[in-house]
Amino acid sequence: MKRQFHILSTCLSYYTRLPFPSYTQHLSQTLRYYPFVGLVFGFFIWLIWWLLIQASVPSLLIPLCLLLLGVVLTGGLHEDGLADTFDGLGVHDSSPQKILNVMRESQIGVFGSIALWASLSARYLLYLLFIEQTPESAGVFFF
């Protein structure tokens, strides 16, 4: 049981910025806990959505708060991967080594910037659309 807790803790610490101890020797065994981490993530998003609704925050600000919370909770892990992928796809020299070098760079390129803008804009609009269409049941969307 202690080993399973270490694996779960490692998964939560790797995929979120929640303060859990990490046992890197268990990182390859975390796959079974991915759905649980998604559930924890969804719960935090839902909780903040519910609190914002209760506080009568304007509906245009709620998606922005949810997006920022998602980026903060994950440390921008998905956004970084998306930007790196599109920067790699935008390389003119198609040699695999050049593509990997571009993806490893710490700076963001034009293609990565465009991909991030498109991703964040689409998520904002989807959150907004869902919240405005079904405000009473929007919490289900986050799970």
C-alpha positions as CSV (number, residue, x, y, z in Angstrom):
1,M,0.0,0.0,0.0
2,K,2.9,2.4,0.8
3,R,4.4,1.7,-2.6
4,Q,1.1,2.6,-4.3
5,F,0.9,5.8,-2.4
6,H,4.4,6.6,-3.5
7,I,3.4,6.0,-7.1
8,L,0.3,8.1,-6.8
9,S,2.2,10.9,-5.1
10,T,4.8,10.8,-7.9
11,C,2.1,11.1,-10.5
12,L,0.4,14.0,-8.7
13,S,3.7,15.8,-8.2
14,Y,4.8,15.3,-11.9
15,Y,1.6,16.3,-13.6
16,T,0.5,19.1,-11.2
17,R,2.2,21.7,-9.1
18,L,0.4,20.4,-6.0
19,P,2.9,19.8,-3.2
20,F,3.3,16.1,-3.1
21,P,6.6,14.2,-2.6
22,S,8.1,12.7,-5.7
23,Y,9.7,9.3,-5.9
24,T,11.3,9.3,-9.3
25,Q,12.0,5.6,-9.3
26,H,8.3,5.1,-9.6
27,L,7.7,7.5,-12.5
28,S,7.4,4.8,-15.1
29,Q,4.6,3.1,-13.1
30,T,2.3,6.1,-12.8
31,L,0.2,5.3,-15.9
32,R,-2.6,3.7,-13.8
33,Y,-3.1,6.9,-11.8
34,Y,-3.5,9.3,-14.8
35,P,-7.3,9.2,-14.7
36,F,-7.2,10.0,-10.9
37,V,-4.9,13.0,-11.5
38,G,-7.4,14.2,-14.2
39,L,-10.2,13.8,-11.7
40,V,-8.3,15.9,-9.1
41,F,-7.5,18.5,-11.8
42,G,-11.2,18.6,-12.9
43,F,-12.3,18.9,-9.3
44,F,-10.1,22.0,-8.7
45,I,-11.4,23.6,-11.9
46,W,-15.0,22.8,-11.0
47,L,-14.5,24.1,-7.5
48,I,-13.2,27.4,-8.7
49,W,-16.0,27.6,-11.3
50,W,-18.6,27.0,-8.6
51,L,-17.0,29.6,-6.3
52,L,-16.9,32.2,-9.1
53,I,-20.5,31.5,-10.0
54,Q,-21.5,31.9,-6.3
55,A,-19.5,35.2,-6.1
56,S,-21.4,36.5,-9.2
57,V,-18.3,37.0,-11.2
58,P,-19.1,38.2,-14.8
59,S,-19.3,35.3,-17.2
60,L,-16.6,36.8,-19.4
61,L,-14.0,36.6,-16.6
62,I,-14.8,33.0,-15.5
63,P,-13.2,31.3,-18.5
64,L,-10.1,33.4,-18.0
65,C,-9.8,32.4,-14.4
66,L,-10.3,28.7,-15.2
67,L,-7.6,28.9,-17.9
68,L,-5.2,30.5,-15.6
69,L,-5.9,28.0,-12.9
70,G,-5.3,25.1,-15.3
71,V,-2.0,26.6,-16.4
72,V,-0.9,27.2,-12.8
73,L,-2.0,23.7,-11.6
74,T,-0.1,22.0,-14.3
75,G,2.8,24.4,-14.4
76,G,2.1,24.9,-18.1
77,L,3.3,21.4,-19.0
78,H,0.8,20.9,-21.8
79,E,1.2,24.4,-23.2
80,D,5.0,23.9,-23.2
81,G,4.7,20.6,-25.1
82,L,2.3,22.1,-27.6
83,A,4.6,25.1,-28.3
84,D,7.6,22.8,-28.6
85,T,5.8,20.5,-31.0
86,F,4.6,23.3,-33.3
87,D,8.0,24.9,-33.3
88,G,9.5,21.6,-34.4
89,L,6.9,21.2,-37.1
90,G,7.8,24.6,-38.4
91,V,11.4,23.8,-39.0
92,H,12.4,24.1,-42.7
93,D,15.3,21.7,-42.4
94,S,13.5,18.4,-42.0
95,S,16.3,16.4,-40.5
96,P,15.2,14.8,-37.2
97,Q,18.2,16.1,-35.3
98,K,17.5,19.7,-36.3
99,I,13.8,19.3,-35.4
100,L,14.7,17.9,-32.0
101,N,17.2,20.7,-31.4
102,V,14.6,23.3,-32.1
103,M,12.1,21.5,-29.7
104,R,14.7,21.5,-26.9
105,E,15.4,25.2,-27.1
106,S,14.1,27.2,-24.2
107,Q,12.8,30.1,-26.5
108,I,9.4,29.9,-28.1
109,G,9.2,30.4,-31.8
110,V,6.5,31.8,-34.1
111,F,4.7,28.5,-34.7
112,G,4.7,27.7,-31.0
113,S,3.3,31.2,-30.2
114,I,0.5,30.8,-32.8
115,A,-0.3,27.3,-31.5
116,L,-0.5,28.6,-27.9
117,W,-2.7,31.5,-28.9
118,A,-5.0,29.2,-30.8
119,S,-5.2,26.7,-28.0
120,L,-5.9,29.2,-25.3
121,S,-8.4,31.1,-27.4
122,A,-10.3,28.0,-28.3
123,R,-10.4,26.8,-24.7
124,Y,-11.6,30.3,-23.6
125,L,-14.4,30.3,-26.1
126,L,-15.4,26.8,-25.4
127,Y,-15.6,27.5,-21.6
128,L,-17.5,30.7,-22.3
129,L,-19.9,29.0,-24.7
130,F,-20.6,26.1,-22.3
131,I,-21.1,28.4,-19.3
132,E,-23.5,30.7,-21.1
133,Q,-25.4,27.9,-22.8
134,T,-25.9,25.8,-19.6
135,P,-25.0,27.7,-16.5
136,E,-26.8,25.4,-14.1
137,S,-25.0,22.2,-15.3
138,A,-21.7,23.6,-16.5
139,G,-19.9,21.9,-13.7
140,V,-20.4,18.5,-15.4
141,F,-18.3,19.8,-18.3
142,F,-15.2,20.0,-16.1
143,F,-15.4,16.3,-15.2
